[in-house]
Amino acid sequence: MNRREVLAGLGAGMAILAGANVEAVAADDKPKVKDAKDCCNDCCTTCAKCLAECLACYAHCADLVAGGNKAHVECMKACLDCTEFCKLCMTICGRNGAMMAVCCEACAKACEMCAKACEKFPDDEVCAACAKTCRECLKGCTSCLKK
């Protein structure tokens, strides 16, 4: 990957995080409803928070696993998977894409799985924070599905 690709990816990510939405047009050339756009902004914000929290938890669990605590392997893997679904959901919802519902549903499932894995360690502050953020993202993605 060259420097231009990295910078382009960072620029796209920042645009999504800033809430920049491209007004998508449906197949019948009618703009999508404002509620969906507002929902997408909320979804992108929630997914961005979840992605950051999952990355922090992944790094934390990776350190624990490297230190011999194999109990955190499942949590580590769930966090990494969740970050990928959050990135996808931010990308698709950020541009009001046609596959938003599919992405929100998949992201909600990934957040549920990650939250359950992290909740196995209630005394671990990093895992507990990740579980809480995943539950918030799950709620946000689920509410988007209802709109």
DSSP file (Angstrom, degrees, kcal/mol; ACC not computed):
  #  RESIDUE AA STRUCTURE BP1 BP2  ACC     N-H-->O    O-->H-N    N-H-->O    O-->H-N    TCO  KAPPA ALPHA  PHI   PSI    X-CA   Y-CA   Z-CA
    1    1 A M              0   0    0      0, 0.0     2,-0.1     0, 0.0     0, 0.0   0.000 360.0 360.0 360.0 129.1    0.0    0.0    0.0
    2    2 A N     >  -     0   0    0      1,-0.1     4,-2.0     4,-0.0     3,-0.2  -0.386 360.0 -98.3 -93.1 174.8    1.5    3.3   -1.0
    3    3 A R  H  > S+     0   0    0      1,-0.2     4,-2.7     2,-0.2     5,-0.2   0.846 120.2  55.7 -61.7 -36.9    1.2    6.7    0.8
    4    4 A R  H  > S+     0   0    0      2,-0.2     4,-2.6     1,-0.2    -1,-0.2   0.910 107.6  48.7 -63.7 -41.7   -1.6    7.9   -1.5
    5    5 A E  H  > S+     0   0    0      2,-0.2     4,-2.4     1,-0.2    -1,-0.2   0.910 112.5  48.5 -64.8 -41.4   -3.8    4.9   -0.7
    6    6 A V  H  X S+     0   0    0     -4,-2.0     4,-2.5     2,-0.2    -2,-0.2   0.940 113.9  46.0 -63.1 -47.4   -3.2    5.4    3.0
    7    7 A L  H  X S+     0   0    0     -4,-2.7     4,-2.5     1,-0.2    -2,-0.2   0.880 112.2  51.1 -64.9 -37.8   -3.9    9.1    2.8
    8    8 A A  H  X S+     0   0    0     -4,-2.6     4,-2.4    -5,-0.2    -1,-0.2   0.920 111.4  48.0 -64.4 -42.7   -7.0    8.5    0.7
    9    9 A G  H  X S+     0   0    0     -4,-2.4     4,-2.4     2,-0.2    -2,-0.2   0.904 112.6  48.3 -64.0 -41.7   -8.3    6.0    3.2
   10   10 A L  H  X S+     0   0    0     -4,-2.5     4,-2.5     2,-0.2    -2,-0.2   0.902 111.4  50.6 -65.1 -40.6   -7.6    8.3    6.1
   11   11 A G  H  X S+     0   0    0     -4,-2.5     4,-2.1     2,-0.2    -2,-0.2   0.908 111.1  48.0 -63.4 -41.8   -9.4   11.1    4.3
   12   12 A A  H  X S+     0   0    0     -4,-2.4     4,-2.0     2,-0.2    -2,-0.2   0.913 112.2  49.8 -64.9 -42.4  -12.4    8.9    3.6
   13   13 A G  H  X S+     0   0    0     -4,-2.4     4,-2.7     1,-0.2    -2,-0.2   0.904 110.2  49.7 -63.3 -41.8  -12.5    7.8    7.2
   14   14 A M  H  X S+     0   0    0     -4,-2.5     4,-2.2     1,-0.2    -1,-0.2   0.879 108.3  53.6 -65.5 -37.5  -12.3   11.3    8.6
   15   15 A A  H  <>S+     0   0    0     -4,-2.1     5,-2.5     2,-0.2     4,-0.2   0.905 111.3  46.0 -63.0 -40.5  -15.1   12.4    6.3
   16   16 A I  H ><5S+     0   0    0     -4,-2.0     3,-1.6     1,-0.2    -2,-0.2   0.938 112.8  49.1 -67.0 -46.4  -17.3    9.6    7.6
   17   17 A L  H 3<5S+     0   0    0     -4,-2.7    -2,-0.2     1,-0.3    -1,-0.2   0.825 105.9  57.9 -63.9 -30.8  -16.4   10.4   11.2
   18   18 A A  T 3<5S-     0   0    0     -4,-2.2    -1,-0.3    -5,-0.2    -2,-0.2   0.537 119.9-111.5 -76.6  -5.0  -17.1   14.1   10.6
   19   19 A G  T < 5 +     0   0    0     -3,-1.6     2,-0.6     1,-0.3    -3,-0.2   0.680  58.4 162.3  85.5  17.7  -20.6   13.1    9.6
   20   20 A A      < -     0   0    0     -5,-2.5     2,-0.5    -6,-0.2    -1,-0.3  -0.608  16.0-172.8 -74.1 116.7  -20.3   14.0    6.0
   21   21 A N        -     0   0    0     -2,-0.6     2,-0.5    -3,-0.1    74,-0.2  -0.933  20.4-141.3-113.8 133.6  -23.0   12.2    4.1
   22   22 A V        -     0   0    0     72,-0.7     2,-0.8    -2,-0.5    -2,-0.0  -0.817  32.5-115.5 -87.3 128.5  -23.4   12.1    0.4
   23   23 A E        -     0   0    0     -2,-0.5     2,-0.1     1,-0.0    73,-0.1  -0.522  35.4-151.0 -69.0 108.6  -27.1   12.3   -0.4
   24   24 A A        -     0   0    0     -2,-0.8     8,-1.0    73,-0.0     2,-0.5  -0.451   0.5-141.2 -80.4 154.6  -27.9    9.0   -2.0
   25   25 A V  B     -A   31   0A   0      6,-0.2     4,-0.0    -2,-0.1    -1,-0.0  -0.970  15.4-130.5-119.4 130.7  -30.6    8.7   -4.6
   26   26 A A    >   -     0   0    0      4,-1.7     3,-2.2    -2,-0.5    72,-0.0  -0.140  36.2 -93.0 -71.3 172.3  -32.8    5.6   -4.6
   27   27 A A  T 3  S+     0   0    0      1,-0.3    -1,-0.1     2,-0.1    -2,-0.0   0.790 128.1  54.3 -59.5 -28.6  -33.5    3.6   -7.8
   28   28 A D  T 3  S-     0   0    0      2,-0.2    -1,-0.3     1,-0.0    -2,-0.1   0.227 118.2-112.3 -91.7  15.7  -36.6    5.7   -8.5
   29   29 A D  S <  S+     0   0    0     -3,-2.2    -2,-0.1     1,-0.2    -1,-0.0   0.672  76.2 130.2  64.2  21.2  -34.5    8.9   -8.3
   30   30 A K        -     0   0    0      1,-0.0    -4,-1.7     3,-0.0    -1,-0.2  -0.894  63.3-113.2-102.7 134.3  -36.2   10.1   -5.1
   31   31 A P  B     -A   25   0A   0      0, 0.0    -6,-0.2     0, 0.0     3,-0.1  -0.300  37.0-103.6 -61.9 148.7  -33.9   11.2   -2.2
   32   32 A K        -     0   0    0     -8,-1.0     5,-0.1     1,-0.1    -8,-0.0  -0.347  48.7 -85.3 -70.4 157.1  -34.1    9.0    0.9
   33   33 A V    >>  -     0   0    0      1,-0.1     4,-1.3    -3,-0.1     3,-0.6  -0.228  30.5-120.4 -66.5 151.9  -36.0   10.3    3.8
   34   34 A K  H 3> S+     0   0    0      1,-0.2     4,-2.7     2,-0.2     5,-0.3   0.841 110.1  64.1 -61.8 -35.4  -34.3   12.6    6.3
   35   35 A D  H 3> S+     0   0    0      1,-0.2     4,-2.5     2,-0.2    -1,-0.2   0.896 101.8  50.2 -56.5 -40.9  -34.9   10.2    9.2
   36   36 A A  H <> S+     0   0    0     -3,-0.6     4,-2.4     2,-0.2    -1,-0.2   0.893 110.0  50.4 -65.0 -39.2  -32.7    7.7    7.5
   37   37 A K  H  X S+     0   0    0     -4,-1.3     4,-2.1     2,-0.2    -2,-0.2   0.928 111.8  46.8 -65.5 -44.5  -30.0   10.3    7.1
   38   38 A D  H  X S+     0   0    0     -4,-2.7     4,-2.2     1,-0.2    -2,-0.2   0.908 111.9  51.7 -61.7 -41.4  -30.2   11.3   10.8
   39   39 A C  H  X S+     0   0    0     -4,-2.5     4,-2.8    -5,-0.3    -1,-0.2   0.902 107.8  52.6 -61.1 -41.6  -30.1    7.7   11.7
   40   40 A C  H  X S+     0   0    0     -4,-2.4     4,-2.8     2,-0.2    -1,-0.2   0.895 107.2  51.4 -63.4 -40.7  -27.0    7.2    9.5
   41   41 A N  H  X S+     0   0    0     -4,-2.1     4,-2.1     2,-0.2    -1,-0.2   0.937 113.2  44.9 -61.2 -46.0  -25.2   10.1   11.3
   42   42 A D  H  X S+     0   0    0     -4,-2.2     4,-2.6     1,-0.2     5,-0.2   0.909 113.1  51.2 -63.2 -42.2  -26.0    8.5   14.7
   43   43 A C  H  X S+     0   0    0     -4,-2.8     4,-2.9     1,-0.2     5,-0.2   0.917 109.7  49.3 -62.2 -44.9  -25.0    5.1   13.4
   44   44 A C  H  X S+     0   0    0     -4,-2.8     4,-2.1     2,-0.2    -1,-0.2   0.904 112.5  48.1 -62.1 -41.9  -21.6    6.4   12.1
   45   45 A T  H  X S+     0   0    0     -4,-2.1     4,-1.9    -5,-0.2    -2,-0.2   0.929 114.4  45.2 -65.0 -45.6  -20.9    8.2   15.4
   46   46 A T  H  X S+     0   0    0     -4,-2.6     4,-2.4     1,-0.2    -2,-0.2   0.907 113.4  49.9 -65.8 -42.3  -21.8    5.1   17.5
   47   47 A C  H  X S+     0   0    0     -4,-2.9     4,-2.9    -5,-0.2    -1,-0.2   0.871 108.1  53.9 -64.9 -36.5  -19.8    2.8   15.2
   48   48 A A  H  X S+     0   0    0     -4,-2.1     4,-2.1    -5,-0.2    -1,-0.2   0.913 110.7  46.1 -63.9 -42.5  -16.8    5.1   15.4
   49   49 A K  H  X S+     0   0    0     -4,-1.9     4,-2.4     2,-0.2    -2,-0.2   0.918 114.2  48.4 -64.5 -43.3  -16.9    5.0   19.2
   50   50 A C  H  X S+     0   0    0     -4,-2.4     4,-2.9     1,-0.2     5,-0.2   0.913 109.4  52.4 -64.3 -43.6  -17.3    1.2   19.2
   51   51 A L  H  X S+     0   0    0     -4,-2.9     4,-2.2     1,-0.2    -1,-0.2   0.929 111.4  46.6 -58.3 -46.7  -14.5    0.7   16.7
   52   52 A A  H  X S+     0   0    0     -4,-2.1     4,-1.9     1,-0.2    -1,-0.2   0.909 114.1  47.3 -63.7 -42.6  -12.1    2.7   18.9
   53   53 A E  H  X S+     0   0    0     -4,-2.4     4,-2.4     1,-0.2    -2,-0.2   0.900 111.8  50.3 -66.9 -40.6  -13.1    0.9   22.1
   54   54 A C  H  X S+     0   0    0     -4,-2.9     4,-2.7     2,-0.2    -1,-0.2   0.873 108.9  51.9 -66.2 -37.1  -12.8   -2.5   20.4
   55   55 A L  H  X S+     0   0    0     -4,-2.2     4,-2.3    -5,-0.2    -1,-0.2   0.911 110.9  48.0 -64.9 -40.8   -9.4   -1.7   19.1
   56   56 A A  H  X S+     0   0    0     -4,-1.9     4,-2.1     2,-0.2    -2,-0.2   0.908 113.8  46.9 -64.6 -41.4   -8.3   -0.7   22.6
   57   57 A C  H  X S+     0   0    0     -4,-2.4     4,-3.1     2,-0.2     5,-0.2   0.884 109.7  54.0 -68.5 -38.6   -9.8   -3.8   24.1
   58   58 A Y  H  X S+     0   0    0     -4,-2.7     4,-2.8     2,-0.2    -2,-0.2   0.944 110.3  46.2 -58.9 -48.4   -8.1   -5.9   21.4
   59   59 A A  H  X S+     0   0    0     -4,-2.3     4,-2.0     2,-0.2    -2,-0.2   0.902 113.5  49.8 -61.9 -41.4   -4.7   -4.5   22.2
   60   60 A H  H  X S+     0   0    0     -4,-2.1     4,-2.0     2,-0.2    -2,-0.2   0.938 113.8  44.4 -61.8 -49.0   -5.4   -5.0   25.9
   61   61 A C  H  X S+     0   0    0     -4,-3.1     4,-3.0     1,-0.2     5,-0.2   0.870 109.5  56.3 -65.9 -37.0   -6.4   -8.6   25.4
   62   62 A A  H  X S+     0   0    0     -4,-2.8     4,-2.5    -5,-0.2    -1,-0.2   0.899 107.6  49.3 -61.8 -40.1   -3.5   -9.3   23.1
   63   63 A D  H  X S+     0   0    0     -4,-2.0     4,-1.5     2,-0.2    -1,-0.2   0.911 112.1  48.2 -63.7 -42.3   -1.1   -8.2   25.8
   64   64 A L  H  <>S+     0   0    0     -4,-2.0     5,-2.6     2,-0.2    -2,-0.2   0.923 112.7  47.6 -64.5 -43.7   -2.9  -10.4   28.3
   65   65 A V  H ><5S+     0   0    0     -4,-3.0     3,-1.8     1,-0.2    -2,-0.2   0.909 109.7  52.9 -64.0 -42.5   -2.8  -13.4   25.9
   66   66 A A  H 3<5S+     0   0    0     -4,-2.5    -1,-0.2     1,-0.3    -2,-0.2   0.821 105.9  55.7 -62.2 -30.0    0.9  -12.7   25.2
   67   67 A G  T 3<5S-     0   0    0     -4,-1.5    -1,-0.3    -5,-0.2    -2,-0.2   0.418 131.6 -93.4 -82.8   1.9    1.5  -12.8   28.9
   68   68 A G  T < 5S+     0   0    0     -3,-1.8     2,-1.5     1,-0.2    -3,-0.2   0.375  86.0 129.4 106.5  -4.2   -0.1  -16.3   29.2
   69   69 A N    > < +     0   0    0     -5,-2.6     3,-1.3     1,-0.2    -1,-0.2  -0.639  26.2 172.9 -86.7  85.7   -3.7  -15.4   30.0
   70   70 A K  G >   +     0   0    0     -2,-1.5     3,-1.6     1,-0.3     4,-0.3   0.584  61.4  84.0 -72.9 -10.0   -5.4  -17.5   27.3
   71   71 A A  G 3  S+     0   0    0      1,-0.3     4,-0.4     2,-0.1     3,-0.3   0.735  85.9  57.9 -64.5 -20.8   -8.8  -16.8   28.7
   72   72 A H  G <> S+     0   0    0     -3,-1.3     4,-2.5     1,-0.2    -1,-0.3   0.360  76.3  95.4 -92.8   5.8   -8.9  -13.6   26.7
   73   73 A V  H <> S+     0   0    0     -3,-1.6     4,-2.4     2,-0.2     5,-0.2   0.938  86.0  46.8 -62.5 -47.2   -8.4  -15.2   23.3
   74   74 A E  H  > S+     0   0    0     -4,-0.3     4,-2.4    -3,-0.3    -1,-0.2   0.904 113.5  49.0 -62.0 -41.6  -12.1  -15.3   22.4
   75   75 A C  H  > S+     0   0    0     -4,-0.4     4,-2.4    42,-0.2    -1,-0.2   0.915 110.1  51.7 -63.4 -44.0  -12.6  -11.7   23.6
   76   76 A M  H  X S+     0   0    0     -4,-2.5     4,-1.9     1,-0.2    -2,-0.2   0.920 112.2  45.4 -59.3 -46.6   -9.6  -10.6   21.5
   77   77 A K  H  X S+     0   0    0     -4,-2.4     4,-2.4     1,-0.2    -1,-0.2   0.897 111.4  52.2 -66.1 -40.9  -10.9  -12.2   18.4
   78   78 A A  H  X S+     0   0    0     -4,-2.4     4,-2.5     1,-0.2    36,-0.2   0.894 108.9  51.2 -63.5 -39.3  -14.5  -10.9   18.9
   79   79 A C  H  X S+     0   0    0     -4,-2.4     4,-2.1     2,-0.2    -1,-0.2   0.916 109.9  49.0 -63.3 -43.1  -13.1   -7.3   19.3
   80   80 A L  H  X S+     0   0    0     -4,-1.9     4,-1.4     1,-0.2    -2,-0.2   0.917 112.7  47.1 -65.1 -42.6  -11.1   -7.6   16.1
   81   81 A D  H  X S+     0   0    0     -4,-2.4     4,-1.8     1,-0.2    -1,-0.2   0.913 110.0  54.0 -62.8 -42.2  -14.2   -8.9   14.2
   82   82 A C  H  X S+     0   0    0     -4,-2.5     4,-2.6     1,-0.2    -2,-0.2   0.882 103.4  56.1 -61.8 -39.1  -16.4   -6.2   15.7
   83   83 A T  H  X S+     0   0    0     -4,-2.1     4,-2.4     1,-0.2    -1,-0.2   0.899 106.2  51.3 -60.7 -38.9  -14.0   -3.5   14.5
   84   84 A E  H  X S+     0   0    0     -4,-1.4     4,-2.2     2,-0.2    -1,-0.2   0.907 111.2  46.3 -66.2 -41.1  -14.3   -4.7   10.9
   85   85 A F  H  X S+     0   0    0     -4,-1.8     4,-2.7     2,-0.2    -1,-0.2   0.882 111.6  51.9 -69.5 -36.8  -18.1   -4.7   11.0
   86   86 A C  H  X S+     0   0    0     -4,-2.6     4,-2.5     2,-0.2    -2,-0.2   0.913 109.9  49.4 -64.3 -41.5  -18.1   -1.2   12.5
   87   87 A K  H  X S+     0   0    0     -4,-2.4     4,-2.2    -5,-0.2    -2,-0.2   0.931 112.7  47.5 -61.3 -45.3  -15.8    0.1    9.8
   88   88 A L  H  X S+     0   0    0     -4,-2.2     4,-2.7     1,-0.2     5,-0.3   0.930 112.3  48.7 -61.3 -46.3  -18.1   -1.5    7.1
   89   89 A C  H  X S+     0   0    0     -4,-2.7     4,-2.7     1,-0.2     5,-0.4   0.901 110.7  50.9 -63.5 -41.2  -21.2    0.0    8.7
   90   90 A M  H  X S+     0   0    0     -4,-2.5     4,-1.8    -5,-0.2    -1,-0.2   0.905 112.7  47.2 -61.1 -41.2  -19.6    3.4    8.9
   91   91 A T  H  X S+     0   0    0     -4,-2.2     4,-0.9    -5,-0.2    -2,-0.2   0.955 118.4  37.9 -67.0 -51.1  -18.6    3.3    5.3
   92   92 A I  H ><>S+     0   0    0     -4,-2.7     5,-3.1     1,-0.2     3,-0.6   0.937 122.8  41.5 -69.3 -47.3  -22.0    2.1    3.9
   93   93 A C  H ><5S+     0   0    0     -4,-2.7     3,-1.4    -5,-0.3    -1,-0.2   0.833 106.6  64.7 -70.5 -31.0  -24.2    4.2    6.2
   94   94 A G  H 3<5S+     0   0    0     -4,-1.8   -72,-0.7    -5,-0.4    -1,-0.2   0.781 111.7  35.5 -62.7 -26.6  -21.9    7.2    5.9
   95   95 A R  T <<5S-     0   0    0     -4,-0.9    -1,-0.3    -3,-0.6    -2,-0.2   0.218 113.7-115.9-110.4  13.5  -22.8    7.4    2.2
   96   96 A N  T < 5 -     0   0    0     -3,-1.4    -3,-0.2     1,-0.1    -2,-0.1   0.899  50.2-169.5  56.9  44.0  -26.4    6.3    2.7
   97   97 A G    > < -     0   0    0     -5,-3.1     3,-1.4    -6,-0.1    -1,-0.1  -0.131  34.2-113.3 -68.9 161.2  -25.7    3.1    0.7
   98   98 A A  T 3  S+     0   0    0      1,-0.3     3,-0.3     2,-0.1     4,-0.2   0.702 114.1  56.6 -67.1 -21.0  -28.3    0.7   -0.6
   99   99 A M  T 3>  +     0   0    0      1,-0.2     4,-2.3     2,-0.1    -1,-0.3   0.099  69.8 117.8 -99.7  22.5  -27.0   -2.1    1.7
  100  100 A M  H <> S+     0   0    0     -3,-1.4     4,-3.1     1,-0.2     5,-0.2   0.905  73.4  50.7 -56.4 -46.3  -27.4   -0.1    4.9
  101  101 A A  H  > S+     0   0    0     -3,-0.3     4,-2.3     1,-0.2    -1,-0.2   0.904 110.8  48.9 -62.3 -41.6  -29.9   -2.5    6.5
  102  102 A V  H  > S+     0   0    0      2,-0.2     4,-2.4     1,-0.2    -1,-0.2   0.919 113.9  46.9 -62.6 -43.8  -27.7   -5.5    5.8
  103  103 A C  H  X S+     0   0    0     -4,-2.3     4,-2.8     2,-0.2     5,-0.2   0.913 111.8  49.7 -66.0 -43.5  -24.7   -3.7    7.3
  104  104 A C  H  X S+     0   0    0     -4,-3.1     4,-2.4     2,-0.2    -1,-0.2   0.899 112.0  48.8 -63.0 -40.1  -26.6   -2.5   10.4
  105  105 A E  H  X S+     0   0    0     -4,-2.3     4,-1.9    -5,-0.2    -2,-0.2   0.930 114.1  45.1 -65.3 -44.8  -27.9   -6.0   11.0
  106  106 A A  H  X S+     0   0    0     -4,-2.4     4,-2.3     2,-0.2    -2,-0.2   0.902 113.6  49.9 -65.8 -41.1  -24.4   -7.6   10.6
  107  107 A C  H  X S+     0   0    0     -4,-2.8     4,-2.7     1,-0.2     5,-0.2   0.902 108.4  53.1 -64.5 -41.1  -22.8   -4.9   12.8
  108  108 A A  H  X S+     0   0    0     -4,-2.4     4,-2.2    -5,-0.2    -1,-0.2   0.907 109.9  48.1 -60.5 -41.8  -25.5   -5.4   15.5
  109  109 A K  H  X S+     0   0    0     -4,-1.9     4,-2.3     2,-0.2    -2,-0.2   0.899 111.9  49.2 -65.6 -40.7  -24.7   -9.1   15.5
  110  110 A A  H  X S+     0   0    0     -4,-2.3     4,-2.5     2,-0.2    -2,-0.2   0.895 111.4  49.6 -65.8 -39.5  -21.0   -8.5   15.8
  111  111 A C  H  X S+     0   0    0     -4,-2.7     4,-2.9     2,-0.2    -2,-0.2   0.890 110.0  51.2 -66.1 -39.3  -21.5   -6.0   18.6
  112  112 A E  H  X S+     0   0    0     -4,-2.2     4,-2.3    -5,-0.2    -2,-0.2   0.933 112.0  46.7 -61.7 -46.2  -23.7   -8.6   20.4
  113  113 A M  H  X S+     0   0    0     -4,-2.3     4,-2.0     2,-0.2    -2,-0.2   0.912 114.6  46.8 -62.6 -43.2  -21.0  -11.2   20.1
  114  114 A C  H  X S+     0   0    0     -4,-2.5     4,-2.7   -36,-0.2     5,-0.2   0.920 110.8  51.6 -66.7 -44.2  -18.3   -8.9   21.2
  115  115 A A  H  X S+     0   0    0     -4,-2.9     4,-2.4     1,-0.2    -2,-0.2   0.920 110.2  49.4 -59.1 -44.3  -20.3   -7.6   24.2
  116  116 A K  H  < S+     0   0    0     -4,-2.3     4,-0.4     1,-0.2    -1,-0.2   0.900 111.8  48.6 -62.1 -40.9  -20.9  -11.2   25.3
  117  117 A A  H >< S+     0   0    0     -4,-2.0     3,-0.8     1,-0.2    -2,-0.2   0.910 114.7  44.9 -65.8 -41.8  -17.2  -12.1   25.0
  118  118 A C  H >< S+     0   0    0     -4,-2.7     3,-1.9     1,-0.2    -2,-0.2   0.833 102.9  65.1 -71.6 -32.4  -16.2   -8.9   27.0
  119  119 A E  T 3< S+     0   0    0     -4,-2.4    -1,-0.2     1,-0.3    -2,-0.2   0.606  83.2  76.7 -69.0 -10.0  -18.8   -9.4   29.6
  120  120 A K  T <  S+     0   0    0     -3,-0.8    -1,-0.3    -4,-0.4    -2,-0.2   0.610  96.5  50.5 -71.0 -10.7  -17.1  -12.6   30.7
  121  121 A F    X   +     0   0    0     -3,-1.9     3,-1.6     1,-0.1     7,-0.3  -0.565  64.6 159.7-126.2  66.7  -14.5  -10.3   32.4
  122  122 A P  T 3  S+     0   0    0      0, 0.0    -1,-0.1     0, 0.0    -2,-0.1   0.734  74.5  55.1 -65.4 -22.3  -16.7   -7.9   34.5
  123  123 A D  T 3  S+     0   0    0     -3,-0.1     2,-0.7     4,-0.0     3,-0.1   0.536  86.8  90.9 -87.7  -6.0  -13.7   -7.0   36.7
  124  124 A D    <>  -     0   0    0     -3,-1.6     4,-2.7    -6,-0.2     5,-0.2  -0.820  66.5-156.3 -91.6 113.3  -11.6   -6.0   33.8
  125  125 A E  H  > S+     0   0    0     -2,-0.7     4,-2.2     1,-0.2     5,-0.2   0.858  90.8  50.3 -60.1 -38.4  -12.2   -2.2   33.2
  126  126 A V  H  > S+     0   0    0      2,-0.2     4,-2.1     1,-0.2    -1,-0.2   0.937 113.9  43.8 -67.6 -46.2  -11.1   -2.3   29.6
  127  127 A C  H  > S+     0   0    0      2,-0.2     4,-2.7     1,-0.2    -2,-0.2   0.891 113.3  52.0 -65.3 -39.7  -13.4   -5.3   28.7
  128  128 A A  H  X S+     0   0    0     -4,-2.7     4,-2.1    -7,-0.3    -1,-0.2   0.902 110.3  48.4 -64.6 -40.8  -16.3   -3.8   30.7
  129  129 A A  H  X S+     0   0    0     -4,-2.2     4,-2.3    -5,-0.2    -1,-0.2   0.891 111.9  50.0 -65.6 -39.2  -16.0   -0.5   28.8
  130  130 A C  H  X S+     0   0    0     -4,-2.1     4,-2.8     2,-0.2    -2,-0.2   0.927 109.7  50.5 -64.6 -45.0  -15.8   -2.3   25.5
  131  131 A A  H  X S+     0   0    0     -4,-2.7     4,-2.1     1,-0.2    -2,-0.2   0.909 110.8  49.6 -59.4 -42.5  -18.9   -4.3   26.4
  132  132 A K  H  X S+     0   0    0     -4,-2.1     4,-1.8     2,-0.2    -1,-0.2   0.922 112.6  46.3 -63.0 -45.0  -20.8   -1.2   27.3
  133  133 A T  H  X S+     0   0    0     -4,-2.3     4,-2.4     1,-0.2    -2,-0.2   0.890 111.0  52.7 -66.6 -39.2  -19.8    0.6   24.1
  134  134 A C  H  X S+     0   0    0     -4,-2.8     4,-2.7     1,-0.2    -1,-0.2   0.888 107.6  51.8 -62.7 -38.8  -20.7   -2.5   22.0
  135  135 A R  H  X S+     0   0    0     -4,-2.1     4,-2.1     2,-0.2    -1,-0.2   0.884 109.9  49.5 -64.9 -37.7  -24.2   -2.6   23.6
  136  136 A E  H  X S+     0   0    0     -4,-1.8     4,-2.2     2,-0.2    -2,-0.2   0.903 112.5  47.1 -66.4 -40.8  -24.7    1.1   22.7
  137  137 A C  H  X S+     0   0    0     -4,-2.4     4,-3.0     2,-0.2     5,-0.3   0.908 110.0  53.5 -67.0 -41.3  -23.6    0.4   19.1
  138  138 A L  H  X S+     0   0    0     -4,-2.7     4,-2.4     1,-0.2    -2,-0.2   0.918 110.0  48.1 -56.8 -45.0  -25.9   -2.6   19.0
  139  139 A K  H  X S+     0   0    0     -4,-2.1     4,-2.3     2,-0.2    -2,-0.2   0.905 112.5  48.6 -63.5 -42.5  -28.8   -0.4   20.2
  140  140 A G  H  X S+     0   0    0     -4,-2.2     4,-1.6     2,-0.2    -2,-0.2   0.920 113.4  45.8 -64.6 -44.9  -27.9    2.2   17.5
  141  141 A C  H  X S+     0   0    0     -4,-3.0     4,-1.4     1,-0.2    -2,-0.2   0.896 113.0  50.8 -66.3 -39.4  -27.7   -0.3   14.7
  142  142 A T  H  X S+     0   0    0     -4,-2.4     4,-0.9    -5,-0.3    -1,-0.2   0.893 107.8  52.4 -65.5 -40.2  -30.9   -1.9   15.8
  143  143 A S  H  < S+     0   0    0     -4,-2.3     4,-0.4     1,-0.2     3,-0.4   0.844 105.3  56.1 -67.2 -30.7  -32.8    1.4   15.9
  144  144 A C  H >< S+     0   0    0     -4,-1.6     3,-1.1     1,-0.2    -1,-0.2   0.865 101.6  57.3 -65.3 -34.7  -31.6    2.1   12.3
  145  145 A L  H 3< S+     0   0    0     -4,-1.4    -1,-0.2     1,-0.2    -2,-0.2   0.780 102.3  55.8 -66.0 -25.7  -33.2   -1.1   11.2
  146  146 A K  T 3<        0   0    0     -4,-0.9    -1,-0.2    -3,-0.4    -2,-0.2   0.593 360.0 360.0 -83.6 -10.8  -36.5    0.0   12.5
  147  147 A K    <         0   0    0     -3,-1.1    -1,-0.2    -4,-0.4    -2,-0.2   0.450 360.0 360.0 -90.8 360.0  -36.5    3.3   10.5
